[in-house]
Amino acid sequence: MDWENVFASRSSRMKASEIRELLKLLDQPDIISFAGGIPDPALFPTEEFQQAFTNTLSGEKQTAALQYSVSEGYVPLRQWIAGQMEKLGIHCSIDNILITSGSQQALDYLGKLLLSPNDTALVTWPTYMGALGAFNAYEPVYDRLMANGNRSAAEYRDTAADNNSRVKFAYVSVDFANPTGETLDRPGRERLLDLAQDLDMPVIEDAAYQSLRYDGEAIPPILALDIERNGHIDKTRTLYCGSFSKTLAPGLRVGWVCAAQPVISKLVLMKQAADLHSSTINQIAIHEVASKGFDKQVAKISVAYSARRDCMLSALEVHMPEGVSWTKPEGGMFVWLTLPQGWDGADLLARSIETQRVAFVPGHAFYADGSNRNTMRLSFSQANEETINEGIRRLGMLLKSV
Amino acid sequence: MDWENVFASRSSRMKASEIRELLKLLDQPDIISFAGGIPDPALFPTEEFQQAFTNTLSGEKQTAALQYSVSEGYVPLRQWIAGQMEKLGIHCSIDNILITSGSQQALDYLGKLLLSPNDTALVTWPTYMGALGAFNAYEPVYDRLMANGNRSAAEYRDTAADNNSRVKFAYVSVDFANPTGETLDRPGRERLLDLAQDLDMPVIEDAAYQSLRYDGEAIPPILALDIERNGHIDKTRTLYCGSFSKTLAPGLRVGWVCAAQPVISKLVLMKQAADLHSSTINQIAIHEVASKGFDKQVAKISVAYSARRDCMLSALEVHMPEGVSWTKPEGGMFVWLTLPQGWDGADLLARSIETQRVAFVPGHAFYADGSNRNTMRLSFSQANEETINEGIRRLGMLLKSV
């Protein structure tokens, strides 16, 4: 069969990421990797999950845990999440919450719900690579969201019109964003809501790292500010995507969307048609672990990750040559480096692997247009402090030799 | 916000099923339900899953089970599935297998891969309601697949051309199909492959019930026949969707696609973008339970379900009025009733609930065009034999009173 001839046009947007392919080759013990951006498994609440799965499969929920369940998600988990949302200034009910298979699925579903081919999605330059991947399946065009307010609603509208397109939403990762580690401040969030009102568009708020703040003051989620403006979550335009992957464990694939009820209703129908529901037993186990000790777990990982972040930032101060700058994240897992103009992160990765045995992610993969090749993402979540120091020292040697 | 104004056009195809909404209301203890069509939880291998989750979270896999994993799926599980496929005459490698979150997700992904708006999908009249739901998101038109060969390739092609459309695939549930319980015989499978060759289209083979044969001779899967014709799985056009939901447990959401490698590669990219991967820990647990005792579990449920099927078929003989006919399934969970012309399954359900307290699914929901309202689906998977006898007796009273 000539498969290319039968695949839908959207499939041409599904391409192997050169970065992912490259990184697959790097799973070698002598490489110091700042590439991954995934949680340190040594910090997982493994015993708590052992207990939770044992309880679930020996108690009164044992058969329900193995059975089909409702598309909306496990009610006690949705109640627990609603309680967490309340603490963030988001007053909502379980009818505002859909459980998804990780927040990646939330991004896929929101793209599916909102994007027709050639619609415009506003994303920051750079943005989360996985959001671009999820949205690509629905064939959008991208325009650059200037979160500092440097572009007016009219400019976005005109750019879309020039493409025979229409702005459909803005996507932002708000706290300690992947890949930059930066946080959108409160005025920035308010400006984004102003823009969204002007363009009459929803805002997708990716809060995957929200709980991982190591210092500085917490900033209300955009959804909380939206509720302040409009009085009730069901009158808001912000679609909040949360995840247990960075706090409890990613392997169970449990995340959620919190949004106005008309959106959740539609997403429930979409989920029913697409995969019926997320794993019943995993939702029950996540609920048990979260309700018994979410804050304790977050405190534990915050201590570890903040020490690694401090270590990486200090090492960068010591080892980086002039002309290299980097972000100072207040949380999350990432530091973002900007190199002198003309340098190329992908070329440097190849040289780094060969001569220094240090891995990172070249930054251009996070740009919808593949620009800004003079950037790179470093993750501090998985290496210990000694390794971080040594890795940054070697990276400094490489960059000094350019 | 005026949400309808920002939703993509595909969202208009995502509607609440009136049937599902109705059945939600029927979860009352005094109702005898033949509606569900889900496994009997009393037959789940609960102890085996207890053991598997305990082993997984206390052994050497304990952190890997909670961590991100590859989009393709857990290698030992793919190896085990490849072994099962081999037994069915499907020689393949793990590169021909993608793990999905249930076979429902496989249907969604295949629709996403193949369907552009207004493409034609060939489906039987009736067909699995959930397949229509999954495909609807990609805005196809449906044409009636005559599995008996009563329509020529040219007729399908012409009908599509009349709609400015193109036939993109045929979807069939082959063994003890939901909703009819019927099995496509070997000549029917060969004819379908002939048709697929003539139309140069793929065949989606839904094998969700494949293992649940209670009597009669096993028929090779369409994919096995396709390999016989073409010599190698990578030269075939059949996309086989399997599931552990009917054999081990649906709550873990583990299924698979087995197909030519170019299709699997594309589906892997799609899965990576859509939800990264299916739950790591569930894949490990399913592998452990399946590799230790899949055949024993299938034997156990087959004994129970075949007795219920026999009971339901006998009760139908005793209690149904003249003019009502039904299928005689060799496996699965369903019997399909055809009532005299002019009768209406949905009306009868309302009356049955009110006067007899017996639930079933009106058949028109399984027709892409909503036709054939004089049909109904009965499931024998969840009720015990006494209840089946009593329920069919009451249903007979109702139908005799029409």
Interface residues (C-beta under 8 A of the other chain):
Chain A: M1 D2 W3 N5 V6 F7 A8 S9 R10 S11 M14 K15 A16 R20 I38 P39 P41 A42 F44 T46 F49 Q50 F53 T54 L57 S58 Q62 T63 A64 A65 L66 Q67 Y68 S69 T100 S101 G102 Q104 Q105 D108 K112 L113 L114 L115 S116 D119 G130 G133 A134 N136 A137 Y138 K168 F169 D200 M201 P202 K235 T236 R237 S245 A249 P250 G251 L252 R253 A260 P262 V263 K266 L269 M270 Q272 A273 A274 D275 L276 H277 S278 S279 T280 I281 N282
Chain B: M1 D2 W3 N5 V6 F7 A8 S9 R10 S11 M14 K15 A16 R20 I38 P39 P41 A42 F44 T46 F49 Q50 F53 T54 L57 S58 Q62 T63 A64 A65 L66 Q67 Y68 S69 T100 S101 G102 Q104 Q105 D108 K112 L113 L114 L115 S116 D119 G130 G133 A134 N136 A137 Y138 K168 F169 D200 M201 P202 K235 T236 R237 S245 A249 P250 G251 L252 R253 A260 P262 V263 K266 L269 M270 Q272 A273 A274 D275 L276 H277 S278 S279 T280 I281 N282
